Each structure stands twice: as structure tokens, then as C-alpha cells.
Amino acid sequence: MSRVYVDPTSERAPAHRERIARPESLDGLTIGLLDISKARGDVFLDQLEVRLRERGLRVERFRKPTFAKPAPLDLRHQIATTCDVVIEALAD
């Protein structure tokens, strides 16, 4: 049995994207928590936010209008200009 992988972005020739190195520490960084609007994703992010803030870390929360579409450009811009790292919550 062979597997077929489907690219959900519908790119005919996907752009090559280099991975960005993870920071050695989260100290002094702003952490963005992105809720993609799937059921119970906010529950996970609520708990994660509590733990991050207990460590004295700076946290910003964001939410996509719907999980079915990419985040709007203005939301992506806001996240990119205010956060150093982002954690995205997927849940059901």
C-alpha cells in the first residue's frame, strides 16, 4: 500500500522555506498564543498562558475568526510585529 500526501495549500511548486532557529530561552521574549478557533483550543491555551506567566514570561493572545481559512493579513501582521515566538493551538 502506498501513501499519497496532499498539500492543502494547493501550491504547484511549494516555496522553499528555511527553518528559523529556536531561541535558546524564552526570557525577555514576547510569546504569542494563537487560537485557530477550533473547539477547546482556548482551554489548552488558557492553561499554557497560566504556566508561562507563572514563569514571568510576556504573553499576547490572538484568535483567528475561523479555522477553515488562513489568518487574515492584518492579524498575521500584528502577530509578526508584536511577538518573538508563536504557539498555535489545534484541538477538537
Helices and strands as residue ranges (DSSP letters): E 30-35, H 41-54, E 58-63, H 73-82, E 85-89
